[in-house]
């Protein structure tokens, strides 16, 4: 191959131009592309940092909202429980008042019934005494033939009771 034999003759100049081209490419990349890449990397890092900060801020805000929500739920539960307890207490008071009124009405009716019973008992006893006095008069008249007055018969019956 003839190119291999020429390689030793042109080796030095090709190596020189290879170094020049590689140097130009290296410095061209270093001057033009590296700053753009560095800027892109820095921008991306800044964006990531900003996004993380915004996400942390949003998370803090969400946690605060959740805390406020839980606090309002707990307050609402406490208010509802208080309202239920108040309603129970009012119902118990109303029920207690109704029971007291009912007890008073029952006691009043019982007293009225007792008074009526005593009046009926007294009236019945008077009737029994009157019947007993008449029977005593009739028995005395039948057995002994003597006549006694109604007043004497009543006295005798009262003495027996």
Phi and psi restraints in degrees (value plus and minus 20) as a CYANA .aco file:
   2 UNK   PHI     -94.1   -54.1
   2 UNK   PSI     -44.2    -4.2
   3 UNK   PHI     -88.2   -48.2
   3 UNK   PSI     -51.8   -11.8
   4 UNK   PHI     -89.3   -49.3
   4 UNK   PSI     -57.0   -17.0
   5 UNK   PHI     -90.0   -50.0
   5 UNK   PSI     -49.1    -9.1
   6 UNK   PHI     -99.5   -59.5
   6 UNK   PSI     -38.5     1.5
   7 UNK   PHI     -80.4   -40.4
   7 UNK   PSI     -59.4   -19.4
   8 UNK   PHI     -90.5   -50.5
   8 UNK   PSI     -47.1    -7.1
   9 UNK   PHI     -97.6   -57.6
   9 UNK   PSI     -57.8   -17.8
  10 UNK   PHI    -123.2   -83.2
  10 UNK   PSI     -13.6    26.4
  11 UNK   PHI     -78.7   -38.7
  11 UNK   PSI     -68.1   -28.1
  12 UNK   PHI     -83.5   -43.5
  12 UNK   PSI     -66.9   -26.9
  13 UNK   PHI     -88.5   -48.5
  13 UNK   PSI     -56.6   -16.6
  14 UNK   PHI     -86.6   -46.6
  14 UNK   PSI     -58.3   -18.3
  15 UNK   PHI     -85.3   -45.3
  15 UNK   PSI     -60.6   -20.6
  16 UNK   PHI     -81.6   -41.6
  16 UNK   PSI     -68.4   -28.4
  17 UNK   PHI     -89.1   -49.1
  17 UNK   PSI     -51.2   -11.2
  18 UNK   PHI     -83.5   -43.5
  18 UNK   PSI     -63.6   -23.6
  19 UNK   PHI     -84.2   -44.2
  19 UNK   PSI     -59.9   -19.9
  20 UNK   PHI     -83.8   -43.8
  20 UNK   PSI     -66.9   -26.9
  21 UNK   PHI     -84.9   -44.9
  21 UNK   PSI     -64.4   -24.4
  22 UNK   PHI     -84.4   -44.4
  22 UNK   PSI     -59.0   -19.0
  23 UNK   PHI     -83.2   -43.2
  23 UNK   PSI     -65.6   -25.6
  24 UNK   PHI     -81.5   -41.5
  24 UNK   PSI     -64.9   -24.9
  25 UNK   PHI     -82.7   -42.7
  25 UNK   PSI     -63.6   -23.6
  26 UNK   PHI     -81.9   -41.9
  26 UNK   PSI     -70.8   -30.8
  27 UNK   PHI     -89.5   -49.5
  27 UNK   PSI     -51.1   -11.1
  28 UNK   PHI     -85.3   -45.3
  28 UNK   PSI     -62.7   -22.7
  29 UNK   PHI     -88.5   -48.5
  29 UNK   PSI     -62.5   -22.5
  30 UNK   PHI     -85.1   -45.1
  30 UNK   PSI     -58.0   -18.0
  31 UNK   PHI    -101.6   -61.6
  31 UNK   PSI     -56.9   -16.9
  32 UNK   PHI    -123.1   -83.1
  32 UNK   PSI     -66.9   -26.9
  33 UNK   PHI    -107.7   -67.7
  33 UNK   PSI     -58.1   -18.1
  34 UNK   PHI     -82.0   -42.0
  34 UNK   PSI     -65.1   -25.1
  35 UNK   PHI     -82.0   -42.0
  35 UNK   PSI     -57.8   -17.8
  36 UNK   PHI     -85.6   -45.6
  36 UNK   PSI     -62.5   -22.5
  37 UNK   PHI     -85.7   -45.7
  37 UNK   PSI     -63.9   -23.9
  38 UNK   PHI     -81.0   -41.0
  38 UNK   PSI     -63.2   -23.2
  39 UNK   PHI     -82.4   -42.4
  39 UNK   PSI     -62.3   -22.3
  40 UNK   PHI     -83.5   -43.5
  40 UNK   PSI     -63.6   -23.6
  41 UNK   PHI     -84.5   -44.5
  41 UNK   PSI     -64.2   -24.2
  42 UNK   PHI     -83.8   -43.8
  42 UNK   PSI     -63.2   -23.2
  43 UNK   PHI     -81.0   -41.0
  43 UNK   PSI     -62.7   -22.7
  44 UNK   PHI     -84.7   -44.7
  44 UNK   PSI     -61.6   -21.6
  45 UNK   PHI     -84.0   -44.0
  45 UNK   PSI     -62.0   -22.0
  46 UNK   PHI     -83.2   -43.2
  46 UNK   PSI     -62.8   -22.8
  47 UNK   PHI     -82.9   -42.9
  47 UNK   PSI     -62.8   -22.8
  48 UNK   PHI     -82.5   -42.5
  48 UNK   PSI     -64.3   -24.3
  49 UNK   PHI     -82.0   -42.0
  49 UNK   PSI     -65.0   -25.0
  50 UNK   PHI     -83.3   -43.3
  50 UNK   PSI     -62.6   -22.6
  51 UNK   PHI     -83.9   -43.9
  51 UNK   PSI     -60.5   -20.5
  52 UNK   PHI     -84.1   -44.1
  52 UNK   PSI     -60.7   -20.7
  53 UNK   PHI     -84.8   -44.8
  53 UNK   PSI     -62.0   -22.0
  54 UNK   PHI     -85.1   -45.1
  54 UNK   PSI     -60.0   -20.0
  55 UNK   PHI     -84.7   -44.7
  55 UNK   PSI     -61.0   -21.0
  56 UNK   PHI     -84.2   -44.2
  56 UNK   PSI     -61.7   -21.7
  57 UNK   PHI     -81.9   -41.9
  57 UNK   PSI     -62.7   -22.7
  58 UNK   PHI     -85.4   -45.4
  58 UNK   PSI     -58.4   -18.4
  59 UNK   PHI     -86.2   -46.2
  59 UNK   PSI     -62.1   -22.1
  60 UNK   PHI     -81.6   -41.6
  60 UNK   PSI     -63.0   -23.0
  61 UNK   PHI     -84.0   -44.0
  61 UNK   PSI     -62.1   -22.1
  62 UNK   PHI     -83.9   -43.9
  62 UNK   PSI     -60.1   -20.1
  63 UNK   PHI     -84.9   -44.9
  63 UNK   PSI     -58.9   -18.9
  64 UNK   PHI     -85.4   -45.4
  64 UNK   PSI     -62.6   -22.6
  65 UNK   PHI     -82.7   -42.7
  65 UNK   PSI     -62.2   -22.2
  66 UNK   PHI     -83.7   -43.7
  66 UNK   PSI     -61.6   -21.6
  67 UNK   PHI     -82.6   -42.6
  67 UNK   PSI     -65.0   -25.0
  68 UNK   PHI     -82.1   -42.1
  68 UNK   PSI     -60.9   -20.9
  69 UNK   PHI     -83.0   -43.0
  69 UNK   PSI     -67.4   -27.4
  70 UNK   PHI     -83.1   -43.1
  70 UNK   PSI     -58.8   -18.8
  71 UNK   PHI     -83.4   -43.4
  71 UNK   PSI     -64.6   -24.6
  72 UNK   PHI     -87.0   -47.0
  72 UNK   PSI     -56.0   -16.0
  73 UNK   PHI     -84.6   -44.6
  73 UNK   PSI     -66.0   -26.0
  74 UNK   PHI     -83.5   -43.5
  74 UNK   PSI     -60.0   -20.0
  75 UNK   PHI     -83.7   -43.7
  75 UNK   PSI     -61.9   -21.9
  76 UNK   PHI     -84.5   -44.5
  76 UNK   PSI     -59.8   -19.8
  77 UNK   PHI     -83.0   -43.0
  77 UNK   PSI     -63.9   -23.9
  78 UNK   PHI     -83.6   -43.6
  78 UNK   PSI     -61.9   -21.9
  79 UNK   PHI     -83.3   -43.3
  79 UNK   PSI     -63.7   -23.7
  80 UNK   PHI     -83.5   -43.5
  80 UNK   PSI     -62.2   -22.2
  81 UNK   PHI     -83.9   -43.9
  81 UNK   PSI     -61.6   -21.6
  82 UNK   PHI     -82.1   -42.1
  82 UNK   PSI     -62.5   -22.5
  83 UNK   PHI     -83.8   -43.8
  83 UNK   PSI     -60.9   -20.9
  84 UNK   PHI     -83.9   -43.9
  84 UNK   PSI     -64.5   -24.5
  85 UNK   PHI     -84.3   -44.3
  85 UNK   PSI     -60.2   -20.2
  86 UNK   PHI     -83.0   -43.0
  86 UNK   PSI     -63.1   -23.1
  87 UNK   PHI     -83.3   -43.3
  87 UNK   PSI     -60.9   -20.9
  88 UNK   PHI     -83.0   -43.0
  88 UNK   PSI     -62.9   -22.9
  89 UNK   PHI     -83.6   -43.6
  89 UNK   PSI     -63.1   -23.1
  90 UNK   PHI     -83.7   -43.7
  90 UNK   PSI     -62.7   -22.7
  91 UNK   PHI     -83.8   -43.8
  91 UNK   PSI     -59.6   -19.6
  92 UNK   PHI     -85.3   -45.3
  92 UNK   PSI     -61.3   -21.3
  93 UNK   PHI     -84.1   -44.1
  93 UNK   PSI     -64.6   -24.6
  94 UNK   PHI     -82.3   -42.3
  94 UNK   PSI     -63.2   -23.2
  95 UNK   PHI     -84.2   -44.2
  95 UNK   PSI     -61.8   -21.8
  96 UNK   PHI     -83.7   -43.7
  96 UNK   PSI     -62.4   -22.4
  97 UNK   PHI     -84.4   -44.4
  97 UNK   PSI     -61.0   -21.0
  98 UNK   PHI     -85.4   -45.4
  98 UNK   PSI     -59.9   -19.9
  99 UNK   PHI     -84.3   -44.3
  99 UNK   PSI     -62.3   -22.3
 100 UNK   PHI     -82.7   -42.7
 100 UNK   PSI     -63.1   -23.1
 101 UNK   PHI     -83.4   -43.4
 101 UNK   PSI     -62.4   -22.4
 102 UNK   PHI     -84.7   -44.7
 102 UNK   PSI     -62.9   -22.9
 103 UNK   PHI     -81.7   -41.7
 103 UNK   PSI     -62.0   -22.0
 104 UNK   PHI     -84.4   -44.4
 104 UNK   PSI     -62.5   -22.5
 105 UNK   PHI     -84.5   -44.5
 105 UNK   PSI     -61.0   -21.0
 106 UNK   PHI     -86.4   -46.4
 106 UNK   PSI     -62.5   -22.5
 107 UNK   PHI     -83.1   -43.1
 107 UNK   PSI     -61.3   -21.3
 108 UNK   PHI     -83.0   -43.0
 108 UNK   PSI     -66.2   -26.2
 109 UNK   PHI     -84.2   -44.2
 109 UNK   PSI     -58.5   -18.5
 110 UNK   PHI     -84.5   -44.5
 110 UNK   PSI     -61.4   -21.4
 111 UNK   PHI     -84.1   -44.1
 111 UNK   PSI     -61.9   -21.9
 112 UNK   PHI     -83.0   -43.0
 112 UNK   PSI     -61.4   -21.4
 113 UNK   PHI     -85.9   -45.9
 113 UNK   PSI     -60.7   -20.7
 114 UNK   PHI     -82.4   -42.4
 114 UNK   PSI     -63.7   -23.7
 115 UNK   PHI     -83.3   -43.3
 115 UNK   PSI     -62.6   -22.6
 116 UNK   PHI     -85.4   -45.4
 116 UNK   PSI     -59.6   -19.6
 117 UNK   PHI     -83.5   -43.5
 117 UNK   PSI     -63.4   -23.4
 118 UNK   PHI     -82.3   -42.3
 118 UNK   PSI     -61.8   -21.8
 119 UNK   PHI     -83.8   -43.8
 119 UNK   PSI     -62.9   -22.9
 120 UNK   PHI     -85.9   -45.9
 120 UNK   PSI     -59.1   -19.1
 121 UNK   PHI     -83.8   -43.8
 121 UNK   PSI     -63.8   -23.8
 122 UNK   PHI     -82.9   -42.9
 122 UNK   PSI     -64.0   -24.0
 123 UNK   PHI     -84.4   -44.4
 123 UNK   PSI     -60.9   -20.9
 124 UNK   PHI     -85.4   -45.4
 124 UNK   PSI     -61.4   -21.4
 125 UNK   PHI     -82.7   -42.7
 125 UNK   PSI     -59.9   -19.9
 126 UNK   PHI     -83.6   -43.6
 126 UNK   PSI     -60.9   -20.9
 127 UNK   PHI     -85.7   -45.7
 127 UNK   PSI     -62.3   -22.3
 128 UNK   PHI     -82.4   -42.4
 128 UNK   PSI     -61.7   -21.7
 129 UNK   PHI     -82.9   -42.9
 129 UNK   PSI     -61.2   -21.2
 130 UNK   PHI     -85.6   -45.6
 130 UNK   PSI     -63.4   -23.4
 131 UNK   PHI     -86.6   -46.6
 131 UNK   PSI     -61.1   -21.1
 132 UNK   PHI     -85.0   -45.0
 132 UNK   PSI     -58.2   -18.2
 133 UNK   PHI     -85.0   -45.0
 133 UNK   PSI     -62.9   -22.9
 134 UNK   PHI     -84.6   -44.6
 134 UNK   PSI     -61.7   -21.7
 135 UNK   PHI     -85.5   -45.5
 135 UNK   PSI     -59.6   -19.6
 136 UNK   PHI     -83.3   -43.3
 136 UNK   PSI     -61.1   -21.1
 137 UNK   PHI     -81.2   -41.2
 137 UNK   PSI     -65.9   -25.9
 138 UNK   PHI     -86.7   -46.7
 138 UNK   PSI     -60.7   -20.7
 139 UNK   PHI     -85.3   -45.3
 139 UNK   PSI     -65.9   -25.9
 140 UNK   PHI     -82.1   -42.1
 140 UNK   PSI     -61.8   -21.8
 141 UNK   PHI     -86.7   -46.7
 141 UNK   PSI     -57.3   -17.3
 142 UNK   PHI     -96.0   -56.0
 142 UNK   PSI     -63.9   -23.9
 143 UNK   PHI     -96.7   -56.7
 143 UNK   PSI     -70.0   -30.0
 144 UNK   PHI    -124.1   -84.1
 144 UNK   PSI     -36.9     3.1
 145 UNK   PHI      61.6   101.6
 145 UNK   PSI     -21.1    18.9
 146 UNK   PHI    -107.1   -67.1
 146 UNK   PSI     130.4   170.4
 147 UNK   PHI    -123.2   -83.2
 147 UNK   PSI     110.7   150.7
 148 UNK   PHI    -136.2   -96.2
 148 UNK   PSI     136.0   176.0
 149 UNK   PHI     -98.8   -58.8
 149 UNK   PSI     140.5   180.5
 150 UNK   PHI     -84.5   -44.5
 150 UNK   PSI     -55.9   -15.9
 151 UNK   PHI     -85.7   -45.7
 151 UNK   PSI     -61.4   -21.4
 152 UNK   PHI     -85.4   -45.4
 152 UNK   PSI     -59.5   -19.5
 153 UNK   PHI     -83.8   -43.8
 153 UNK   PSI     -60.4   -20.4
 154 UNK   PHI     -85.3   -45.3
 154 UNK   PSI     -60.5   -20.5
 155 UNK   PHI     -82.8   -42.8
 155 UNK   PSI     -62.3   -22.3
 156 UNK   PHI     -85.4   -45.4
 156 UNK   PSI     -61.8   -21.8
 157 UNK   PHI     -85.9   -45.9
 157 UNK   PSI     -61.8   -21.8
 158 UNK   PHI     -85.4   -45.4
 158 UNK   PSI     -55.7   -15.7
 159 UNK   PHI     -88.1   -48.1
 159 UNK   PSI     -52.1   -12.1
 160 UNK   PHI     -95.6   -55.6
 160 UNK   PSI     -53.0   -13.0
